[in-house]
Amino acid sequence: MGGVIEVTTRLYAWEDLKRIACADSYLVLEDIEEANREIEAWEIIKSYDKGYLGHIPKETELMQFIQFELPEIMHLYDEK
């Protein structure tokens, strides 16, 4: 997995994302890992970074996206 995600902190790898994640967002990231879908999630997050909001998101905006929107976009919990 590669590429840069720009927020108020630059993220270069999945591990960087997990390092800054808040509790609820971290749980979503763990569920993504459990489903072996990190690459898919990374690409979606990169597209969020590149203009979804029209500005570089703050870390809190990114965490809200991961917690509330990313699982829906990925249909992460549809089968659970």
N, C-alpha and C positions, 0 to 999 in steps of 0.2 A: 504494500500500500504506500503510495507516495503522493506528493503534492503538498501545497501549503494552504492552510486555512488561516485567514487573517481575521482576528478579533482584536480586542484591545491587547491581547497576547497572541503572538504567532504560534501556531500549532503545526508541527511538522510530522507528527505520527499519532497513531491511535492512543499510545500511552500518554502523550501530552494531553490529549483530550480527557482521558480518565483522571489524570493528575489534577486538573482544575475543576472537574465535575462536582457539583453539589450532590447531596445524598440521593435525592430522587432521580436526578439525571444519571448518576452513577449506576443506579439499579437498572435503568433502561439500557445503559451501555453494557452492563453485565448480561442482560437478557439477549442483547444483540450478539454478544460473543458466544453465548450458549447455543444460539441458533446458527453460528458460523456465518454471520452476515455482516461482518465488520467492513469489508470492502464496499458493499452496497451502501451501508450507512455513511461511510466516509465520503463517497461520491455525492450523496444527497446533501450532506453537511457542506461540502465544498460548493455546491450550487446555491445553497442558502447564503453562504459567505459572499458569493459573487454577484449579489444584486437583489436578492429576495426582498430586502428592506430598503434598498436604495442607498445604504450606507454600510460601513463596516460595523458589524454588530458588537455591542458590549458583551462581556462574558455572561451577564445575567440574561440578556436576550437569547444568546446561544443556548444556555441551559434550559430556558423556557421552551425553546424550539425542540430541543432533545427530549424533554420531559413530556410535552403535550402534543407536538405535531409529528415528530419523527416516527413514533410507533404507529400512528395512523397512516402516514404516507407509506410505510413499509408493511402495513397490515401485520405488524409484529404479534399482536395478541388476538388476532381473528380466530385462531384455532384453539386457543387456551380456554 
